[in-house]
Amino acid sequence: MITVDIVVNDDGRVTEFTMSGHADSAPHGQDLVCAGASAVVFGSMNAVLGLTDERPDIDYSDDGGYFKCRVLDLNNNEAQLIIQAMLVSLQTIETEYGQYIKLNYK
């Protein structure tokens, strides 16, 4: 199962998130849940880097199964909007495939 742990501060801003695990909804290379979640996260982080001044602290595993992002500028509204949009997309995947992906807000 993919687990996404999201840390939100008292102002409702995402301070960090970690996506870990594998969906195992299909054989490796055919897992659409894993591919979808990965595409959403990587695409969103590319948008943050390409469209905003935010330069988050990012760590990930080259072989998959782990991605962590720590937001450095919590006042960057554009970056926060992209991250919130990413979470909406991940929530949509969770609604349809909740047996394979779980979002936890902390």
N, CA, C and O of each residue as an XYZ file, in Angstrom:
424
protein
N       0.833     -1.179      0.000
C       0.000      0.000      0.000
C       0.880      1.245      0.000
O       1.931      1.286      0.639
N       0.425      2.255     -0.731
C       1.079      3.561     -0.720
C       0.506      4.348      0.446
O      -0.711      4.429      0.612
N       1.381      4.923      1.245
C       0.979      5.783      2.349
C       1.527      7.178      2.090
O       2.708      7.351      1.788
N       0.650      8.173      2.211
C       1.066      9.560      2.059
C       0.789     10.262      3.383
O      -0.364     10.455      3.767
N       1.854     10.638      4.071
C       1.743     11.362      5.331
C       1.949     12.840      5.047
O       2.978     13.239      4.502
N       0.955     13.658      5.422
C       0.979     15.085      5.137
C       0.983     15.840      6.455
O       0.117     15.618      7.301
N       1.949     16.727      6.638
C       2.023     17.547      7.844
C       1.544     18.948      7.477
O       2.071     19.590      6.569
N       0.525     19.401      8.211
C      -0.069     20.710      7.980
C       0.082     21.535      9.265
O      -0.173     21.032     10.359
N       0.496     22.794      9.131
C       0.639     23.628     10.328
C      -0.703     24.224     10.730
O      -1.721     23.962     10.089
N      -0.704     25.025     11.789
C      -1.943     25.609     12.311
C      -2.609     26.569     11.333
O      -3.805     26.837     11.443
N      -1.844     27.087     10.382
C      -2.390     27.993      9.370
C      -2.935     27.246      8.155
O      -3.396     27.869      7.198
N      -2.883     25.910      8.189
C      -3.392     25.112      7.079
C      -2.418     24.947      5.932
O      -2.794     24.482      4.856
N      -1.175     25.325      6.152
C      -0.162     25.203      5.107
C       0.573     23.877      5.253
O       0.897     23.444      6.359
N       0.829     23.244      4.111
C       1.572     21.987      4.111
C       3.035     22.296      4.384
O       3.652     23.085      3.669
N       3.594     21.669      5.427
C       4.999     21.880      5.755
C       5.863     20.770      5.179
O       7.029     20.993      4.853
N       5.297     19.573      5.052
C       6.017     18.464      4.429
C       5.049     17.335      4.114
O       3.949     17.262      4.662
N       5.483     16.461      3.220
C       4.731     15.236      2.957
C       5.713     14.146      2.568
O       6.788     14.408      2.029
N       5.313     12.913      2.857
C       6.113     11.748      2.514
C       5.197     10.711      1.876
O       4.170     10.347      2.447
N       5.569     10.241      0.700
C       4.848      9.150      0.049
C       5.770      7.937      0.084
O       6.917      8.009     -0.358
N       5.263      6.816      0.613
C       6.096      5.624      0.713
C       5.272      4.378      0.440
O       4.051      4.366      0.595
N       5.968      3.339      0.032
C       5.323      2.062     -0.232
C       4.995      1.871     -1.699
O       5.289      2.712     -2.549
N       4.380      0.741     -1.959
C       3.968      0.372     -3.320
C       2.507     -0.040     -3.294
O       2.057     -0.681     -2.345
N       1.774      0.320     -4.317
C       0.350     -0.004     -4.366
C       0.124     -1.500     -4.500
O      -0.788     -2.046     -3.879
N       0.939     -2.166     -5.299
C       0.765     -3.596     -5.569
C      -0.638     -3.922     -6.076
O      -1.213     -4.955     -5.732
N      -1.179     -3.019     -6.902
C      -2.502     -3.273     -7.475
C      -2.423     -4.088     -8.761
O      -3.438     -4.549     -9.283
N      -1.209     -4.259     -9.259
C      -0.961     -5.030    -10.479
C       0.519     -5.388    -10.497
O       1.286     -4.874     -9.682
N       0.932     -6.257    -11.409
C       2.357     -6.585    -11.504
C       3.198     -5.341    -11.776
O       2.730     -4.370    -12.370
N       4.459     -5.395    -11.323
C       5.388     -4.288    -11.541
C       5.400     -3.895    -13.015
O       5.491     -4.753    -13.894
N       5.309     -2.615    -13.272
C       5.286     -2.118    -14.644
C       3.880     -1.973    -15.210
O       3.692     -1.365    -16.264
N       2.888     -2.532    -14.510
C       1.498     -2.438    -14.955
C       0.595     -1.825    -13.889
O      -0.624     -1.782    -14.052
N       1.192     -1.355    -12.807
C       0.452     -0.842    -11.654
C       0.020      0.598    -11.915
O       0.812      1.527    -11.757
N      -1.232      0.779    -12.312
C      -1.728      2.109    -12.655
C      -1.916      3.000    -11.436
O      -1.796      4.220    -11.550
N      -2.208      2.423    -10.269
C      -2.341      3.236     -9.060
C      -0.987      3.844     -8.697
O      -0.889      5.035     -8.399
N       0.034      3.026     -8.726
C       1.382      3.506     -8.430
C       1.817      4.542     -9.469
O       2.363      5.588     -9.119
N       1.576      4.250    -10.719
C       1.953      5.178    -11.789
C       1.208      6.503    -11.653
O       1.794      7.570    -11.834
N      -0.074      6.436    -11.335
C      -0.864      7.655    -11.190
C      -0.399      8.505    -10.030
O      -0.231      9.716    -10.173
N      -0.188      7.878     -8.870
C       0.263      8.616     -7.695
C       1.641      9.217     -7.942
O       1.894     10.367     -7.582
N       2.520      8.452     -8.549
C       3.871      8.951     -8.839
C       3.824     10.119     -9.817
O       4.526     11.113     -9.631
N       3.008     10.007    -10.846
C       2.894     11.080    -11.837
C       2.367     12.357    -11.197
O       2.848     13.449    -11.499
N       1.384     12.225    -10.318
C       0.824     13.397     -9.639
C       1.895     14.082     -8.791
O       2.057     15.300     -8.859
N       2.628     13.301     -7.990
C       3.632     13.883     -7.094
C       4.796     14.479     -7.879
O       5.181     15.622     -7.633
N       5.356     13.731     -8.809
C       6.499     14.247     -9.566
C       6.095     15.433    -10.437
O       6.843     16.406    -10.542
N       4.929     15.365    -11.058
C       4.457     16.484    -11.867
C       4.223     17.733    -11.033
O       4.552     18.840    -11.458
N       3.663     17.555     -9.861
C       3.416     18.698     -8.978
C       4.718     19.315     -8.495
O       4.849     20.538     -8.457
N       5.668     18.488     -8.129
C       6.950     19.028     -7.670
C       7.703     19.706     -8.811
O       8.383     20.709     -8.593
N       7.589     19.173    -10.016
C       8.180     19.853    -11.179
C       7.515     21.209    -11.399
O       8.183     22.177    -11.760
N       6.201     21.283    -11.182
C       5.494     22.559    -11.316
C       5.942     23.543    -10.245
O       6.142     24.721    -10.537
N       6.103     23.079     -9.010
C       6.601     23.962     -7.947
C       7.967     24.516     -8.332
O       8.214     25.716     -8.212
N       8.846     23.643     -8.790
C      10.200     24.079     -9.160
C      10.211     24.970    -10.393
O      11.004     25.908    -10.471
N       9.342     24.690    -11.356
C       9.346     25.431    -12.609
C       8.551     26.722    -12.598
O       8.809     27.619    -13.399
N       7.572     26.823    -11.683
C       6.661     27.968    -11.730
C       6.735     28.888    -10.518
O       6.125     29.957    -10.512
N       7.485     28.476     -9.482
C       7.563     29.293     -8.276
C       9.020     29.485     -7.863
O       9.933     28.899     -8.445
N       9.210     30.307     -6.859
C      10.548     30.519     -6.298
C      10.869     29.512     -5.198
O      11.991     29.494     -4.692
N       9.911     28.681     -4.823
C      10.125     27.691     -3.763
C      11.128     26.640     -4.221
O      11.055     26.143     -5.345
N      12.043     26.315     -3.356
C      13.022     25.255     -3.607
C      12.972     24.285     -2.439
O      13.815     24.338     -1.543
N      11.975     23.389     -2.451
C      11.797     22.497     -1.309
C      12.959     21.524     -1.158
O      13.710     21.259     -2.098
N      13.077     21.011      0.044
C      14.058     19.969      0.340
C      13.409     18.645     -0.070
O      12.449     18.208      0.564
N      13.921     18.007     -1.119
C      13.319     16.786     -1.669
C      14.294     15.630     -1.533
O      15.488     15.762     -1.800
N      13.750     14.488     -1.110
C      14.525     13.256     -1.020
C      13.660     12.145     -1.609
O      12.463     12.071     -1.328
N      14.255     11.293     -2.412
C      13.493     10.185     -2.983
C      14.409      9.013     -3.263
O      15.630      9.153     -3.337
N      13.793      7.861     -3.417
C      14.523      6.635     -3.715
C      14.550      6.440     -5.224
O      13.514      6.535     -5.880
N      15.721      6.170     -5.774
C      15.847      5.960     -7.218
C      15.062      4.759     -7.709
O      14.625      4.730     -8.859
N      14.879      3.767     -6.850
C      14.150      2.567     -7.277
C      12.665      2.621     -6.911
O      11.969      1.609     -6.997
N      12.182      3.788     -6.507
C      10.759      3.961     -6.228
C      10.399      3.609     -4.798
O      11.210      3.070     -4.045
N       9.177      3.923     -4.445
C       8.674      3.562     -3.136
C       8.920      4.578     -2.038
O       8.538      4.340     -0.892
N       9.561      5.731     -2.359
C       9.813      6.727     -1.321
C      10.028      8.095     -1.962
O      10.839      8.250     -2.875
N       9.277      9.091     -1.461
C       9.439     10.484     -1.889
C       9.077     11.366     -0.705
O       7.987     11.246     -0.146
N       9.992     12.254     -0.322
C       9.732     13.172      0.788
C      10.023     14.590      0.339
O      11.017     14.852     -0.339
N       9.146     15.497      0.725
C       9.301     16.916      0.402
C       9.070     17.736      1.665
O       8.052     17.587      2.341
N      10.024     18.599      1.968
C       9.876     19.543      3.073
C       9.847     20.939      2.468
O      10.799     21.362      1.812
N       8.750     21.647      2.693
C       8.566     22.990      2.146
C       9.387     23.967      2.988
O       9.308     23.951      4.217
N      10.169     24.808      2.330
C      11.037     25.738      3.042
C      10.391     27.108      3.224
O      10.555     27.730      4.273
N       9.662     27.587      2.222
C       9.020     28.902      2.297
C       7.512     28.694      2.430
O       6.804     28.550      1.434
N       7.036     28.681      3.667
C       5.612     28.428      3.913
C       4.722     29.578      3.452
O       3.503     29.422      3.382
N       5.311     30.725      3.140
C       4.528     31.871      2.686
C       4.431     31.964      1.167
O       3.872     32.926      0.641
N       4.968     30.980      0.463
C       4.896     30.977     -0.994
C       3.516     30.444     -1.395
O       3.290     29.235     -1.450
N       2.608     31.374     -1.671
C       1.218     31.002     -1.959
C       1.081     30.156     -3.216
O       0.247     29.253     -3.266
N       1.887     30.439     -4.226
C       1.802     29.677     -5.468
C       2.213     28.219     -5.236
O       1.560     27.301     -5.731
N       3.286     28.016     -4.491
C       3.736     26.656     -4.191
C       2.688     25.924     -3.360
O       2.407     24.750     -3.601
N       2.115     26.614     -2.387
C       1.084     25.984     -1.555
C      -0.128     25.584     -2.399
O      -0.709     24.521     -2.183
N      -0.508     26.421     -3.351
C      -1.644     26.097     -4.215
C      -1.358     24.844     -5.044
O      -2.224     23.980     -5.184
N      -0.163     24.748     -5.583
C       0.198     23.560     -6.369
C       0.192     22.318     -5.483
O      -0.291     21.263     -5.894
N       0.720     22.438     -4.282
C       0.741     21.288     -3.363
C      -0.678     20.902     -2.956
O      -0.994     19.716     -2.864
N      -1.532     21.886     -2.712
C      -2.928     21.580     -2.377
C      -3.628     20.899     -3.556
O      -4.419     19.978     -3.354
N      -3.346     21.343     -4.775
C      -3.916     20.697     -5.961
C      -3.419     19.258     -6.072
O      -4.180     18.363     -6.440
N      -2.144     19.034     -5.755
C      -1.583     17.683     -5.749
C      -2.354     16.800     -4.774
O      -2.675     15.653     -5.087
N      -2.651     17.338     -3.589
C      -3.370     16.563     -2.584
C      -4.790     16.237     -3.035
O      -5.292     15.147     -2.760
N      -5.435     17.162     -3.717
C      -6.773     16.883     -4.256
C      -6.706     15.721     -5.246
O      -7.565     14.839     -5.228
N      -5.697     15.717     -6.103
C      -5.536     14.620     -7.063
C      -5.280     13.297     -6.349
O      -5.850     12.270     -6.718
N      -4.425     13.319     -5.329
C      -4.161     12.089     -4.577
C      -5.408     11.616     -3.827
O      -5.646     10.413     -3.720
N      -6.204     12.556     -3.310
C      -7.456     12.189     -2.643
C      -8.427     11.533     -3.621
O      -9.158     10.612     -3.255
N      -8.432     12.005     -4.850
C      -9.288     11.405     -5.879
C      -8.866      9.967     -6.146
O      -9.712      9.084     -6.285
N      -7.565      9.732     -6.216
C      -7.069      8.363     -6.393
C      -7.448      7.523     -5.181
O      -7.862      6.373     -5.328
N      -7.310      8.091     -3.983
C      -7.666      7.359     -2.762
C      -9.154      7.000     -2.745
O      -9.519      5.906     -2.313
N     -10.011      7.906     -3.209
C     -11.451      7.640     -3.241
C     -11.764      6.431     -4.113
O     -12.620      5.618     -3.763
N     -11.083      6.308     -5.232
C     -11.345      5.204     -6.161
C     -10.586      3.922     -5.810
O     -11.070      2.820     -6.067
N      -9.405      4.070     -5.225
C      -8.522      2.915     -5.005
C      -7.993      2.893     -3.571
O      -6.803      2.670     -3.344
N      -8.884      3.125     -2.609
C      -8.501      3.228     -1.204
C      -7.841      1.996     -0.627
O      -7.183      2.080      0.410
N      -7.999      0.863     -1.268
C      -7.333     -0.339     -0.774
C      -5.849     -0.335     -1.116
O      -5.095     -1.168     -0.613
N      -5.418      0.609     -1.978
C      -4.030      0.660     -2.425
C      -3.281      1.936     -2.019
O      -2.053      1.974     -2.086
N      -4.010      2.983     -1.596
C      -3.373      4.241     -1.232
C      -4.150      4.877     -0.079
O      -5.381      4.873     -0.066
N      -3.409      5.424      0.890
C      -4.013      6.036      2.068
C      -3.312      7.346      2.372
O      -2.084      7.388      2.457
N      -4.080      8.420      2.537
C      -3.555      9.720      2.929
C      -3.798      9.925      4.415
O      -4.903      9.691      4.905
N      -2.768     10.361      5.133
C      -2.856     10.629      6.566
C      -2.420     12.059      6.824
O      -1.294     12.438      6.504
N      -3.307     12.849      7.398
C      -2.977     14.235      7.751
C      -2.537     14.294      9.200
O      -3.164     13.713     10.085
N      -1.441     15.010      9.422
C      -0.898     15.133     10.785
C      -0.775     16.580     11.173
O      -0.338     16.887     12.282
